[in-house]
């Protein structure tokens, strides 16, 4: 048996395994999306908004935060040495709306990075719970009401929210609309079995004492939200996900911006996977996360890259030779032998594609229940691209990220 065939079979197994595990978990835990909203006494929250050159977004962010339906909270905007008028806009906003008792502005004289801005906010926070929200995002009014009850359990170190795309203005943004929607579905399932390992910057809430215990955010990281989540798990705290806490973020609409963002995310993932391998890899101390899920993240990356390689090397090769046969043998579409054409295809690749597409259809059906606005368009044409071509783009990004990490290319935002 050739190495190529072995890898193909491994890819088939991993694709089928991922599909069965997640869909089975949803069947077993159907009530994870049907929790009740909080009532009674709720703890005060400090909301940190790190901002760098966010003059065009920060006002909408503050509007949404000041509209929160929550008893006690403060907002700390940390301007991280912006070169635009972010600080002036925030200061004018505070004065114009008379909210100096609820909104504070702290400035860095020079740009020190998002993690440093978040740490400044944490150090100046008055309350025992700290939320972090990117300045290009906004929240729904009941977001904190859904999230904060989880902290009644002292084992919970952080809670993240469901992120939705607020600017589905073109094909690229609508592909991300579907990506974020299905990601919310998967994260809800991951939290059920305590393997969730991310706390995105679009409204995650932390227990302040836990952040102080683990040492705050790593200011040398470009994926600081992933690294802090892994560090929280390393200290045996749970990370939960609240699908009813609806938040919105601005996604890249230009491919260049999207490419840079995804390279940063993917390289941050690789860097932190390597960094925490000795801690989590096949570790019984961390139960299912250490023994199964964390090691399987390597397979997760491999699936995208292998799918790309084999789709290009075998699947597309079959199509090429079929078209060449049409050309050189002088066949026409009317005289084309469909039977011969069908036999020439690589059915392992077709099987993998079928598994992914069918899984994508089922997950999409379940994920649509998490859509915040039922009147919002479904973008069905873009969904077809999402489940067919988007995995190839993901494979390209992962492959490029691995290569850049190997050669030691400079990491940047």
C-alpha positions in Angstrom: 0.0 0.0 0.0 1.5 3.4 -1.0 2.1 6.2 1.3 -0.3 8.3 -0.7 -3.1 5.8 -0.2 -2.4 5.5 3.5 -2.7 9.3 3.9 -5.9 9.4 1.9 -7.4 6.7 4.1 -6.4 8.6 7.2 -8.0 11.7 5.8 -11.2 9.8 5.1 -11.2 8.4 8.7 -10.6 11.8 10.3 -13.3 13.5 8.2 -15.8 10.8 9.1 -14.8 10.9 12.7 -15.2 14.6 13.1 -18.6 14.5 11.5 -19.9 11.7 13.7 -18.5 13.1 17.0 -19.9 16.5 16.7 -23.3 15.6 15.3 -23.7 12.8 17.9 -22.9 15.3 20.7 -25.6 17.6 19.5 -28.1 14.8 19.5 -27.2 13.9 23.0 -27.2 17.5 24.3 -30.0 19.3 22.5 -30.8 21.6 25.4 -27.5 23.5 25.3 -29.1 26.3 23.3 -32.2 26.6 25.5 -31.0 28.1 28.8 -32.9 30.6 30.8 -31.7 34.2 31.3 -30.3 35.4 34.6 -32.3 37.0 37.3 -31.5 38.2 40.9 -28.3 39.7 42.1 -25.5 39.9 39.5 -21.9 40.9 40.0 -20.4 44.1 38.8 -18.3 43.9 35.6 -15.4 46.0 34.2 -15.5 46.1 30.4 -12.1 46.8 28.8 -12.1 48.1 25.2 -8.6 48.1 23.7 -8.4 50.4 20.7 -5.8 51.2 18.1 -6.8 53.5 15.2 -10.5 52.7 15.8 -11.9 56.1 15.3 -14.5 55.0 12.8 -15.7 52.1 15.0 -15.4 53.1 18.7 -18.5 55.3 18.9 -20.8 52.4 17.8 -19.0 50.1 20.2 -19.6 52.5 23.1 -23.2 53.1 22.1 -23.9 49.3 22.4 -22.1 49.0 25.7 -24.0 51.9 27.3 -27.2 50.2 26.1 -26.5 47.1 28.1 -29.3 45.8 30.2 -27.2 45.2 33.2 -27.2 46.7 36.7 -23.6 47.6 37.5 -20.7 47.9 35.1 -17.9 50.3 34.0 -16.3 50.8 30.6 -12.5 51.3 30.3 -11.3 52.4 26.8 -7.5 51.9 26.5 -6.2 53.9 23.5 -3.0 52.1 22.5 -1.1 55.0 21.1 -3.4 55.5 18.1 -2.2 57.5 15.2 -5.7 58.6 14.3 -8.3 60.6 16.4 -9.5 57.6 18.5 -8.7 59.2 21.8 -10.3 62.5 20.9 -13.4 60.8 19.7 -13.7 58.8 22.9 -13.0 61.9 25.1 -15.6 64.0 23.2 -18.1 61.2 23.5 -17.7 61.0 27.2 -18.1 64.8 27.6 -21.0 65.1 25.1 -23.0 62.3 26.7 -22.1 63.0 30.3 -21.0 59.5 31.0 -17.7 60.2 32.8 -19.0 58.2 35.8 -19.3 55.0 33.6 -16.7 55.4 30.9 -13.0 56.1 31.4 -10.3 56.7 28.9 -6.7 55.6 29.4 -4.0 56.4 26.9 -0.7 54.7 26.0 1.8 57.2 24.7 3.0 54.7 22.1 1.6 51.6 20.5 2.4 48.6 22.8 0.0 46.0 21.3 -3.4 44.7 22.2 -2.3 42.5 25.0 -0.6 45.4 26.8 -3.8 47.5 26.3 -5.9 44.8 27.8 -3.6 44.4 30.7 -3.7 48.1 31.4 -7.5 47.9 31.5 -7.4 44.9 33.9 -5.0 46.7 36.3 -7.3 49.7 36.4 -10.6 47.7 36.7 -12.6 48.3 39.8 -14.7 45.1 39.8 -14.0 41.4 40.2 -15.0 40.4 36.7 -13.4 41.7 33.5 -14.9 41.6 30.1 -12.9 42.3 26.9 -14.5 43.7 23.8 -12.7 44.7 20.6 -13.4 48.3 19.5 -14.7 47.1 16.1 -17.4 45.1 17.7 -20.7 45.7 19.5 -23.0 43.7 21.8 -26.7 43.0 22.2 -28.4 44.6 25.2 -28.8 41.3 27.1 -25.3 39.9 26.5 -24.0 40.0 30.1 -27.3 38.8 31.5 -26.7 35.5 29.7 -23.0 35.2 30.5 -22.6 36.1 34.2 -24.7 33.4 35.8 -22.0 30.8 34.7 -19.6 32.3 37.2 -21.7 31.0 40.1 -19.5 27.9 39.6 -16.1 28.7 41.1 -14.4 26.4 38.6 -15.4 28.7 35.7 -12.5 31.0 34.7 -14.0 32.6 31.6 -17.1 32.7 29.4 -17.2 33.6 25.7 -20.1 34.8 23.6 -21.6 33.9 20.2 -20.0 36.1 17.5 -21.9 37.1 14.4 -20.8 39.1 11.3 -22.3 42.6 11.2 -21.1 43.6 7.7 -21.9 40.8 5.2 -21.4 43.2 2.3 -19.7 41.0 -0.3 -18.9 37.4 -1.1 -15.8 37.2 1.3 -17.8 38.6 4.2 -20.7 36.3 3.6 -18.5 33.3 3.6 -17.3 34.5 7.0 -20.9 34.9 8.0 -21.4 31.2 7.5 -18.1 30.4 9.1 -18.9 32.4 12.3 -22.4 30.9 12.5 -21.1 27.3 12.3 -18.2 28.1 14.7 -20.7 29.2 17.3 -22.4 25.8 17.0 -19.2 23.9 17.4 -18.0 26.0 20.4 -21.3 25.4 22.2 -20.7 21.6 21.8 -17.0 21.9 22.9 -18.0 23.7 26.1 -20.4 20.9 27.0 -17.5 18.4 27.2 -15.1 20.9 28.6 -12.7 21.1 25.6 -13.3 24.7 24.6 -9.9 26.5 24.5 -10.5 30.0 23.1 -11.7 33.3 24.5 -12.1 35.6 21.5 -11.8 39.4 21.8 -15.4 39.8 20.9 -16.8 39.9 24.4 -15.3 37.3 26.6 -15.6 37.7 30.4 -13.0 36.6 32.9 -12.8 36.2 36.6 -10.3 38.8 37.5 -8.7 36.7 40.3 -8.0 34.0 37.7 -6.3 36.5 35.3 -4.1 37.7 38.2 -3.4 34.1 39.2 -2.2 33.1 35.7 -0.3 36.3 35.1 -2.5 38.4 32.8 -2.2 38.5 29.0 1.1 37.6 27.3 2.3 40.9 25.7 4.6 39.1 23.3 1.8 37.1 21.7 0.0 38.0 18.4 -2.8 35.6 19.4 -3.2 36.7 23.0 -6.8 35.6 23.4 -5.9 32.0 22.5 -2.8 31.9 24.7 -4.6 33.3 27.8 -7.4 30.7 27.3 -4.9 27.8 27.2 -3.2 29.2 30.3 -6.5 29.4 32.1 -7.1 25.7 31.2 -3.6 24.9 32.3 -4.6 26.1 35.8 -7.6 23.8 35.7 -10.4 26.4 35.2 -13.3 25.8 32.8 -14.0 28.0 29.8 -17.7 28.1 28.8 -19.6 29.4 25.9 -23.0 31.2 26.0 -24.8 30.9 22.6 -27.5 33.3 23.7 -25.1 36.2 24.3 -25.1 37.8 20.9 -22.2 39.9 19.8 -21.3 41.3 16.4 -17.9 42.0 14.8 -16.6 43.7 11.6 -14.9 41.1 9.4 -12.4 41.8 6.5 -14.1 42.5 3.2 -10.8 42.7 1.2 -8.9 39.6 0.6 -5.6 41.2 1.6 -6.9 42.0 5.1 -8.6 38.6 5.4 -5.3 36.9 4.4 -3.3 38.8 7.0 -5.8 38.1 9.7 -6.1 34.4 9.1 -2.3 34.0 8.8 -2.0 35.7 12.2 -4.7 33.4 13.7 -3.2 30.3 12.2 0.4 31.0 13.1 -0.7 31.9 16.6 -2.5 28.6 16.9 0.6 26.7 15.7 2.9 28.6 18.1 0.6 28.0 21.1 0.1 24.3 20.1 3.8 23.8 20.3 4.2 25.9 23.4 1.6 23.9 25.3 2.2 20.5 23.9 4.3 19.4 26.9 1.5 20.5 29.3 -1.5 19.1 27.5 -0.4 16.5 25.0 -1.8 13.1 26.0 -1.9 14.3 29.6 -4.2 12.4 31.9 -4.2 15.4 34.3 -6.4 17.3 31.8 -8.8 14.4 31.1 -10.6 14.5 27.7 -8.9 17.7 26.7 -5.4 16.4 27.3 -5.8 12.8 26.3 -7.9 13.2 23.2 -8.8 16.7 22.1 -5.6 18.7 22.3 -3.5 16.0 20.4 -6.3 15.8 17.9 -5.9 19.5 17.1 -2.8 18.4 15.1 -5.1 16.2 13.0 -7.5 19.1 12.6 -4.7 21.1 10.9 -3.6 18.1 8.9 -7.1 17.6 7.5 -7.2 21.0 5.9 -3.7 20.7 4.4 -4.2 17.1 3.2 -7.5 18.0 1.7 -5.9 20.8 -0.3 -2.9 18.7 -1.4 -5.0 15.7 -2.5 -7.7 17.8 -4.2 -5.0 19.5 -6.3 -2.8 16.5 -6.8 -5.4 13.8 -7.6 -8.9 15.2 -7.9 -8.1 18.0 -10.2 -5.6 15.8 -12.1 -8.5 13.5 -13.1 -10.5 16.4 -14.4 -7.5 17.6 -16.4 -6.9 14.3 -18.1 -10.5 13.9 -18.9 -10.6 17.3 -20.6 -7.4 16.5 -22.4 -9.0 13.3 -23.7 -11.9 15.3 -25.0 -9.4 17.6 -26.9 -7.0 15.1 -28.4 -9.4 12.3 -29.2 -11.7 14.7 -30.9 -14.7 13.8 -28.7 -17.7 16.1 -28.4 -20.0 16.5 -25.5 -22.7 14.7 -27.4 -20.4 11.7 -27.9 -18.7 11.8 -24.6 -18.7 8.6 -22.7 -20.0 9.5 -19.2 -19.3 6.0 -18.0 -15.6 6.2 -18.7 -15.5 9.7 -17.3 -17.1 8.5 -14.0 -14.7 5.6 -13.7 -11.7 7.9 -14.1 -12.5 9.9 -11.0 -10.8 9.6 -7.6 -13.5 8.3 -5.4 -11.7 8.7 -2.1 -11.5 12.5 -2.7 -15.2 12.5 -3.8 -16.1 10.6 -0.6 -14.2 13.0 1.6 -15.9 15.9 -0.2 -19.3 14.3 0.2 -18.8 13.8 3.9 -17.8 17.4 4.4 -20.6 18.7 2.3 -23.3 16.5 4.0 -21.8 17.4 7.4 -21.8 21.1 6.4 -25.5 20.9 5.4 -26.5 19.3 8.7 -24.4 21.7 10.8 -25.8 24.6 8.9 -29.3 23.5 9.6 -28.6 23.4 13.4 -26.5 26.5 13.3 -29.3 28.6 11.8 -31.2 28.3 15.0 -28.4 30.5 16.5 -29.0 33.3 14.0 -29.8 36.5 15.9 -32.2 37.9 13.3 -34.6 35.5 11.5 -35.3 38.2 8.8 -31.6 38.3 7.8 -30.9 36.8 4.4 -29.5 33.2 4.4 -26.9 33.8 1.7 -27.6 30.4 0.2 -25.5 31.0 -2.9 -22.5 31.8 -0.7 -23.2 28.7 1.4 -22.5 26.5 -1.7 -19.1 28.2 -2.0 -18.6 27.9 1.7 -18.9 24.1 1.7 -17.1 23.4 -1.6 -14.3 25.9 -2.2 -13.8 27.5 1.2 -12.1 24.4 2.7 -9.5 24.7 -0.1 -8.8 28.3 0.9 -8.5 27.2 4.6 -6.0 24.6 3.4 -3.9 27.2 1.6 -3.9 29.4 4.7 -2.8 26.6 7.0 -0.1 25.4 4.6 1.2 29.0 4.3 1.2 29.4 8.1 3.1 26.2 8.6 5.7 27.2 6.0 6.1 30.7 7.6 6.5 29.2 11.1 9.1 26.7 9.8 11.2 29.4 8.0 10.7 31.8 11.0 9.0 34.6 9.1 8.3 37.7 11.1 4.9 37.7 13.0 2.8 40.8 12.7 -0.7 42.1 12.8 
